[in-house]
Amino acid sequence: MPPVKLLNGTVFDSSKGTPISFTLGGVIPGWQIGIQKIQKGGKIRLIIPSYYAYGTRSPSSLIPANSILDFNITLTDVTN
């Protein structure tokens, strides 16, 4: 998986290809909307406006408030 970055190119996280597991209700709204658009094995690039990310909050020193986020996601599996 490519690095996770801000729209200006600043990298704030990189899984280095390591899959992560999560519940859809536990992620930012932009992921909740975007992940549902692909099926198992699908890939998507999500450019998430700050409103659907962290808004006026700054979740870490690497992600300023009102940041637009840029993700490249591969959905490897889906469980219920």
C-alpha positions in Angstrom: 0.0 0.0 0.0 1.4 3.4 -0.9 2.0 5.9 1.9 -1.0 7.7 3.3 -0.5 11.4 2.8 -2.0 14.9 2.9 -3.1 16.4 -0.3 0.2 18.5 -0.4 2.2 15.2 -0.4 3.2 15.2 3.3 3.3 11.5 4.4 1.7 10.9 7.7 1.4 7.1 7.8 2.7 4.1 5.8 1.7 0.5 6.5 4.4 -0.7 4.2 2.1 -3.2 2.7 0.9 -4.6 6.0 -2.9 -5.2 6.0 -4.9 -3.7 8.7 -8.3 -4.8 10.0 -11.1 -2.4 11.2 -14.8 -2.2 11.6 -16.3 0.2 9.1 -18.1 2.2 11.9 -14.8 2.9 13.6 -13.1 4.8 10.8 -13.4 8.4 9.5 -16.6 9.1 7.5 -14.7 9.4 4.2 -13.7 5.8 4.6 -17.2 4.7 5.6 -18.5 6.2 2.4 -15.6 5.2 0.1 -14.9 1.6 1.2 -18.5 0.7 0.4 -17.9 1.6 -3.3 -15.5 -1.3 -3.8 -15.7 -5.1 -3.5 -13.2 -7.6 -2.1 -10.0 -7.4 -4.2 -10.9 -3.9 -5.4 -8.7 -0.8 -5.3 -9.7 2.8 -4.8 -8.1 6.2 -4.3 -9.9 8.3 -1.8 -9.2 12.0 -1.6 -11.1 12.9 1.5 -12.2 16.5 2.3 -11.5 17.6 5.9 -15.2 17.6 6.6 -15.2 13.8 6.1 -11.9 13.3 7.8 -11.0 15.0 11.1 -12.6 18.5 10.4 -11.3 21.2 12.7 -9.6 18.6 15.0 -5.9 17.7 14.7 -5.6 14.0 15.6 -1.8 14.2 15.6 1.0 16.6 15.1 1.4 15.1 11.5 -2.2 15.9 10.5 -3.2 19.6 10.9 -6.8 20.6 11.4 -8.8 21.0 8.2 -6.5 18.6 6.3 -7.5 16.9 3.0 -6.4 13.3 3.1 -5.2 11.1 0.2 -5.5 7.3 0.5 -4.8 4.4 -1.9 -6.7 1.4 -0.6 -6.9 -2.2 -1.6 -9.7 -4.1 0.0 -8.3 -7.6 0.6 -11.2 -9.2 2.6 -14.6 -8.5 4.0 -16.1 -10.2 7.1 -19.4 -9.8 8.9 
